[in-house]
Amino acid sequence: MGFPPVPPIIKSIAHVLKVADEHETRDIVVSYWARMYACQSAMKLIPGKKPPEVSNLLIALMDWLESTKKSNHELEGITNETVAQAMIENYAMQLFAFADAQDRAENFNKNMIKAFYTAGILMDILEQFGEQSEEIADKKKYAKWKAAYIHNCLKSGDKPTSGGPDDHLKNVIDVSKDGEDDSTQNNLVISPRPYRDFPIDEGTGPAPASSPVTPVVPPEPPKPLVSTPTTEGGVALGPDQIQKAQKYCKYATSALNYDDVKTAIENLTKALSLLQSGKE
């Protein structure tokens, strides 16, 4: 459906809504939570009485959210926030990994830039599910910076410098939501194919957050009532380590629903290493 234009007073949500539009026909989970996040962000930007043009957009978005939730009442990625968080975070990390691999291989192109930028936006969207890890915060900042940096290099005819987060995070600039370069976003062309079809080795591309088969991700286990470490095999594990291991297990479960055995093994290995040694 068509939505009213984004008023300049809340222009910072335009990038999120663009991601929602791009995913509507191929990944309703991403589209749903992107528009939910856009609504929440707009209401925080303008508390209290809203200008008519803002109210019109919010009403249209909320009507769409309500009807979409009703028509997808059996889709856990929409009805269960824990499942949604795991799916979107896994998708964002796969996009980031794809873009980073292309960057290291010096395959600088619009698809790679778009993957970096979209990963950053998806990590913004994750904020509605609660406080994010330091890893997500760092990768979000890096992904947005890298997208703008490579875009500007290609635009000016300069050769970008490749490198991963460990090489560049110390040089990352703080890209604020209000200060993002509109020209960067407007000039990026989303590939008409799903990200899983990017021209990379078969089986290594990122899959969309949702698929025709609803991923089964176990609900978030309750947090320990006490903060005393758990001892397993002589290793003292704190609540944060236990929860991180549980998250890796969720990622593995989600990956198996996409027949992505490699990613499932990687996440299960991380969980096992964390439980056995207390380190990743």
Backbone torsions as a table, in degrees:
resi	resn	phi	psi	omega
1	MET	NA	158.7	177.8
2	GLY	-88.2	144.2	178.9
3	PHE	-116.7	154.1	174.0
4	PRO	-58.8	154.2	179.4
5	PRO	-64.0	155.8	178.9
6	VAL	-79.2	119.3	179.2
7	PRO	-64.5	147.1	179.7
8	PRO	-55.2	-30.0	-175.9
9	ILE	-66.2	-21.8	177.1
10	ILE	-125.5	37.9	-175.5
11	LYS	-62.1	-20.9	-177.6
12	SER	-65.5	-18.8	178.8
13	ILE	-87.9	-5.0	-176.8
14	ALA	-61.8	-38.4	-178.5
15	HIS	-66.5	-37.1	179.0
16	VAL	-67.5	-43.0	179.9
17	LEU	-66.9	-30.3	176.5
18	LYS	-65.2	-42.1	176.0
19	VAL	-62.5	-40.0	177.7
20	ALA	-60.6	-45.2	179.8
21	ASP	-61.6	-42.7	-176.5
22	GLU	-66.9	-24.4	-177.0
23	HIS	-103.5	-3.1	-170.5
24	GLU	-58.2	-41.9	-175.8
25	THR	-87.4	-12.9	-177.0
26	ARG	-119.5	-15.0	-177.9
27	ASP	-156.0	84.5	-173.5
28	ILE	-66.0	-26.3	179.6
29	VAL	-64.6	-47.7	178.1
30	VAL	-62.6	-45.0	-178.7
31	SER	-61.0	-43.1	-178.2
32	TYR	-62.4	-51.6	-175.4
33	TRP	-75.5	-23.7	173.8
34	ALA	-67.1	-43.6	179.4
35	ARG	-71.6	-33.4	175.2
36	MET	-62.7	-45.1	179.5
37	TYR	-64.4	-39.2	178.6
38	ALA	-62.0	-41.9	177.5
39	CYS	-61.9	-48.0	-179.5
40	GLN	-61.3	-41.1	-179.2
41	SER	-65.7	-42.3	-180.0
42	ALA	-63.2	-40.4	-179.7
43	MET	-69.1	-29.3	175.8
44	LYS	-75.4	-34.6	179.7
45	LEU	-67.1	-36.7	-178.9
46	ILE	-128.6	82.6	177.4
47	PRO	-69.9	153.5	179.0
48	GLY	79.9	-150.6	-176.5
49	LYS	-65.2	132.0	-177.4
50	LYS	-101.9	147.4	171.9
51	PRO	-59.6	151.2	-177.1
52	PRO	-53.3	-40.6	-177.2
53	GLU	-68.0	-30.0	176.5
54	VAL	-74.5	-43.9	179.2
55	SER	-59.7	-41.1	-179.2
56	ASN	-61.5	-42.2	179.1
57	LEU	-67.4	-44.1	-179.0
58	LEU	-63.2	-40.7	179.4
59	ILE	-63.3	-43.0	179.2
60	ALA	-63.6	-41.7	179.4
61	LEU	-66.1	-43.1	-178.9
62	MET	-68.2	-35.1	175.1
63	ASP	-62.7	-42.0	179.4
64	TRP	-65.3	-42.5	179.8
65	LEU	-60.7	-42.9	-179.0
66	GLU	-65.0	-46.8	-178.0
67	SER	-68.7	-35.7	-180.0
68	THR	-68.4	-38.8	178.5
69	LYS	-65.7	-38.2	179.0
70	LYS	-66.7	-41.6	-176.8
71	SER	-78.3	-11.6	178.3
72	ASN	-123.9	38.7	-173.3
73	HIS	-66.2	-14.4	178.8
74	GLU	-99.3	0.2	-178.3
75	LEU	-92.2	109.3	-175.2
76	GLU	-62.9	-27.7	178.6
77	GLY	-63.4	-17.4	177.3
78	ILE	-105.2	-37.3	-175.0
79	THR	-88.1	-18.0	-176.0
80	ASN	-121.9	113.8	-176.2
81	GLU	-65.2	-34.1	179.6
82	THR	-64.2	-44.2	177.6
83	VAL	-64.6	-44.6	-179.3
84	ALA	-59.3	-45.0	-179.8
85	GLN	-60.3	-46.0	-179.2
86	ALA	-63.1	-41.8	-178.4
87	MET	-66.5	-47.3	-176.5
88	ILE	-70.2	-39.6	178.9
89	GLU	-64.8	-41.1	178.8
90	ASN	-63.4	-42.2	178.3
91	TYR	-62.9	-45.1	179.8
92	ALA	-61.8	-42.3	-179.1
93	MET	-67.8	-34.9	176.9
94	GLN	-68.3	-41.1	176.2
95	LEU	-60.9	-44.8	179.4
96	PHE	-61.3	-44.5	-178.8
97	ALA	-63.5	-41.3	177.6
98	PHE	-61.3	-49.4	-178.3
99	ALA	-63.3	-40.7	-179.4
100	ASP	-64.9	-39.9	178.4
101	ALA	-64.8	-41.8	177.6
102	GLN	-64.2	-38.8	179.1
103	ASP	-63.6	-46.3	-179.3
104	ARG	-64.2	-31.3	178.5
105	ALA	-84.0	-0.2	-179.7
106	GLU	61.6	32.9	174.1
107	ASN	-92.5	71.7	-175.3
108	PHE	-79.6	116.7	-179.1
109	ASN	-156.3	173.3	-175.7
110	LYS	-66.3	-35.0	178.5
111	ASN	-63.2	-40.9	179.0
112	MET	-66.4	-43.2	178.3
113	ILE	-61.0	-44.6	-179.0
114	LYS	-63.2	-37.9	179.1
115	ALA	-64.0	-44.5	176.3
116	PHE	-58.9	-48.8	-174.9
117	TYR	-65.4	-43.9	-179.7
118	THR	-64.8	-38.1	176.4
119	ALA	-58.9	-42.2	178.2
120	GLY	-62.8	-41.5	178.8
121	ILE	-66.3	-41.9	178.6
122	LEU	-61.0	-35.8	178.3
123	MET	-71.0	-29.0	169.7
124	ASP	-62.1	-45.9	-177.0
125	ILE	-60.8	-31.5	-180.0
126	LEU	-64.5	-18.0	-178.3
127	GLU	-59.2	-28.7	-177.4
128	GLN	-69.7	-13.0	-179.7
129	PHE	-94.4	0.2	179.3
130	GLY	123.5	-178.9	-177.6
131	GLU	-62.6	135.0	-177.5
132	GLN	-98.5	163.0	-179.1
133	SER	-71.1	163.0	177.2
134	GLU	-63.2	-33.4	178.9
135	GLU	-61.8	-45.6	179.2
136	ILE	-64.1	-43.5	-179.4
137	ALA	-60.6	-43.5	-179.8
138	ASP	-67.0	-44.0	-177.9
139	LYS	-69.5	-32.9	176.8
140	LYS	-62.6	-47.7	-179.6
141	LYS	-63.4	-43.8	-179.3
142	TYR	-64.6	-43.9	-177.1
143	ALA	-61.8	-42.9	-179.7
144	LYS	-67.3	-41.6	179.0
145	TRP	-64.2	-44.3	-176.9
146	LYS	-63.9	-40.4	178.8
147	ALA	-61.0	-46.8	-179.6
148	ALA	-66.7	-40.2	-178.3
149	TYR	-63.4	-49.7	-178.4
150	ILE	-68.6	-38.7	177.1
151	HIS	-58.1	-46.6	-178.6
152	ASN	-67.2	-36.9	177.5
153	CYS	-62.9	-47.2	-178.9
154	LEU	-65.3	-36.4	-179.7
155	LYS	-66.0	-36.8	-177.4
156	SER	-91.9	-4.0	179.3
157	GLY	85.2	9.5	178.9
158	ASP	-87.3	154.0	177.4
159	LYS	-87.7	120.9	179.0
160	PRO	-67.3	156.9	174.1
161	THR	-96.8	124.6	-179.5
162	SER	-81.3	167.4	178.7
163	GLY	152.0	153.0	-177.8
164	GLY	-93.4	-179.9	-178.6
165	PRO	-54.9	-37.9	-178.4
166	ASP	-64.7	-27.6	-178.3
167	ASP	-83.0	-30.6	-167.9
168	HIS	-118.4	-13.0	-172.8
169	LEU	-55.9	-32.7	-178.5
170	LYS	-68.2	-18.4	-179.0
171	ASN	-103.2	2.6	-175.3
172	VAL	-66.4	134.6	176.0
173	ILE	-88.7	156.1	-177.8
174	ASP	-87.4	103.2	-179.6
175	VAL	-89.1	107.8	-179.4
176	SER	-79.0	157.6	-179.4
177	LYS	-64.7	-34.4	-179.6
178	ASP	-81.7	-17.6	-174.5
179	GLY	-104.5	10.8	-179.8
180	GLU	-65.6	148.1	-178.1
181	ASP	-76.3	107.7	-178.8
182	ASP	-59.2	-35.3	-178.0
183	SER	-64.9	-32.5	178.3
184	THR	-62.7	-49.3	-178.0
185	GLN	-66.8	-42.5	-175.2
186	ASN	-68.1	-27.6	-177.3
187	ASN	-91.4	-4.8	178.2
188	LEU	-86.5	131.2	-177.6
189	VAL	-106.9	120.1	179.8
190	ILE	-72.5	134.8	177.6
191	SER	-65.0	138.2	178.8
192	PRO	-69.2	-11.3	179.1
193	ARG	-92.9	154.0	174.2
194	PRO	-61.7	157.2	-178.8
195	TYR	-60.8	-27.4	-179.1
196	ARG	-64.4	-17.6	-177.9
197	ASP	-99.6	12.9	176.2
198	PHE	-60.1	151.3	-176.5
199	PRO	-74.1	72.0	176.5
200	ILE	-133.4	176.4	-176.3
201	ASP	-55.2	137.2	-178.1
202	GLU	-58.3	134.3	177.2
203	GLY	90.7	-6.5	-177.9
204	THR	-107.9	-6.0	-178.6
205	GLY	-77.7	152.9	-180.0
206	PRO	-71.7	134.2	176.9
207	ALA	-89.0	151.1	175.5
208	PRO	-57.8	161.6	-176.2
209	ALA	-63.5	-33.1	-179.6
210	SER	-119.8	164.2	179.1
211	SER	-146.7	170.1	179.2
212	PRO	-55.2	-29.9	176.2
213	VAL	-95.3	120.5	-177.6
214	THR	-64.4	119.9	178.2
215	PRO	-60.9	139.2	178.2
216	VAL	-102.8	106.2	179.5
217	VAL	-115.5	127.0	-178.6
218	PRO	-61.6	143.5	178.4
219	PRO	-60.6	155.4	180.0
220	GLU	-60.7	122.2	178.3
221	PRO	-64.9	150.6	179.0
222	PRO	-63.3	146.2	178.7
223	LYS	-69.8	148.2	179.2
224	PRO	-58.7	143.1	-179.8
225	LEU	-73.8	-20.8	178.8
226	VAL	-126.6	157.4	-175.5
227	SER	-100.1	14.1	179.9
228	THR	-71.5	142.0	-177.9
229	PRO	-63.4	149.4	173.9
230	THR	-95.6	131.3	-179.6
231	THR	-102.1	123.5	179.5
232	GLU	-133.3	115.1	179.2
233	GLY	63.2	30.0	178.9
234	GLY	87.1	-1.6	179.9
235	VAL	-105.0	127.3	179.2
236	ALA	-83.4	118.9	-179.2
237	LEU	-110.2	127.2	177.0
238	GLY	-85.4	168.4	179.8
239	PRO	-55.9	-39.0	-179.2
240	ASP	-63.7	-39.1	179.7
241	GLN	-69.2	-39.4	177.4
242	ILE	-61.7	-46.0	-178.9
243	GLN	-65.4	-36.3	178.8
244	LYS	-66.7	-39.6	177.4
245	ALA	-63.2	-39.8	177.9
246	GLN	-62.8	-37.5	179.6
247	LYS	-65.7	-41.9	177.6
248	TYR	-60.7	-37.7	177.7
249	CYS	-64.8	-38.1	177.2
250	LYS	-63.9	-42.4	179.3
251	TYR	-61.3	-40.4	-180.0
252	ALA	-63.6	-43.1	178.2
253	THR	-61.1	-44.8	179.1
254	SER	-62.3	-42.2	-179.2
255	ALA	-62.5	-38.9	-179.4
256	LEU	-64.9	-29.2	176.7
257	ASN	-69.2	-16.9	174.6
258	TYR	-102.4	10.3	-175.4
259	ASP	59.5	28.0	179.5
260	ASP	-95.3	80.1	-174.7
261	VAL	-65.8	-37.7	-178.2
262	LYS	-59.0	-48.4	179.8
263	THR	-65.2	-38.1	178.8
264	ALA	-61.4	-44.7	179.8
265	ILE	-63.7	-42.3	180.0
266	GLU	-59.6	-43.9	-178.2
267	ASN	-72.0	-38.3	177.3
268	LEU	-66.3	-36.3	177.0
269	THR	-63.5	-41.4	178.0
270	LYS	-63.2	-42.4	-179.8
271	ALA	-63.6	-43.7	-179.0
272	LEU	-64.8	-43.1	179.1
273	SER	-62.0	-41.1	180.0
274	LEU	-64.8	-41.5	-178.7
275	LEU	-71.4	-32.9	-177.0
276	GLN	-83.6	-35.3	-174.1
277	SER	-117.5	-12.2	-176.1
278	GLY	80.8	1.4	-179.8
279	LYS	-129.2	154.5	178.2
280	GLU	-84.7	NA	NA
